[in-house]
């Protein structure tokens, strides 16, 4: 992989999408979180577990595709 999907934010801590793949992964994450909210009742244990799994997968994608020298835009 030449270019990282995520890189350091311009201001503050964290990661920001640095390519179209990073933006696509962020969009899929948002859609998955909305879908878990629509499919599962919001106060159920299964909904919290589903959201935790979606979040863990997304953080794993960021960790695997992060490059400290990737450029991010404002």
C-alpha positions as CSV (number, residue, x, y, z in Angstrom):
1,X,0.0,0.0,0.0
2,X,1.6,3.3,-1.1
3,X,-0.7,5.7,0.5
4,X,-2.5,5.4,3.8
5,X,-6.2,5.6,4.0
6,X,-6.0,7.5,7.2
7,X,-3.4,10.0,8.5
8,X,-3.0,12.4,11.4
9,X,-5.5,15.2,11.8
10,X,-4.4,18.7,10.9
11,X,-5.4,19.9,14.4
12,X,-5.7,17.8,17.5
13,X,-5.3,14.1,18.1
14,X,-6.7,11.3,16.1
15,X,-6.9,10.1,12.5
16,X,-8.6,11.7,9.5
17,X,-9.4,10.2,6.1
18,X,-6.5,10.8,3.7
19,X,-7.9,9.2,0.6
20,X,-11.1,8.1,-1.1
21,X,-10.8,4.7,0.6
22,X,-10.7,6.3,4.0
23,X,-13.8,8.4,3.2
24,X,-15.5,5.2,1.9
25,X,-14.6,3.3,5.1
26,X,-15.9,6.2,7.2
27,X,-19.2,6.2,5.2
28,X,-19.6,2.5,5.6
29,X,-19.0,2.9,9.4
30,X,-21.7,5.6,9.7
31,X,-24.2,3.5,7.7
32,X,-23.4,0.4,9.8
33,X,-24.0,2.4,13.0
34,X,-27.3,3.7,11.7
35,X,-28.3,0.2,10.6
36,X,-27.6,-1.2,14.0
37,X,-29.8,1.5,15.5
38,X,-32.7,0.7,13.1
39,X,-32.5,-3.1,13.4
40,X,-31.9,-3.5,17.2
41,X,-33.8,-1.8,20.0
42,X,-31.6,1.1,21.3
43,X,-31.7,0.0,24.9
44,X,-31.0,-3.7,24.4
45,X,-27.7,-5.5,25.2
46,X,-27.5,-6.9,21.7
47,X,-27.6,-3.4,20.2
48,X,-24.7,-2.3,22.4
49,X,-22.7,-5.4,21.4
50,X,-23.4,-4.9,17.7
51,X,-22.3,-1.2,18.0
52,X,-19.2,-2.3,19.8
53,X,-18.3,-4.8,17.1
54,X,-18.9,-2.2,14.4
55,X,-16.7,0.3,16.3
56,X,-13.9,-2.3,16.9
57,X,-13.8,-3.3,13.2
58,X,-13.6,0.4,12.1
59,X,-10.8,1.1,14.6
60,X,-9.0,-2.0,13.3
61,X,-9.3,-0.7,9.7
62,X,-7.9,2.6,10.9
63,X,-5.0,0.9,12.7
64,X,-4.1,-1.3,9.7
65,X,-4.3,1.5,7.1
66,X,-2.9,4.4,9.1
67,X,0.3,6.1,7.8
68,X,1.9,9.0,9.8
69,X,3.1,10.6,6.6
70,X,-0.3,10.6,4.8
71,X,-1.7,14.0,4.0
72,X,-5.1,15.0,5.2
73,X,-7.1,18.0,4.0
74,X,-9.1,20.4,6.0
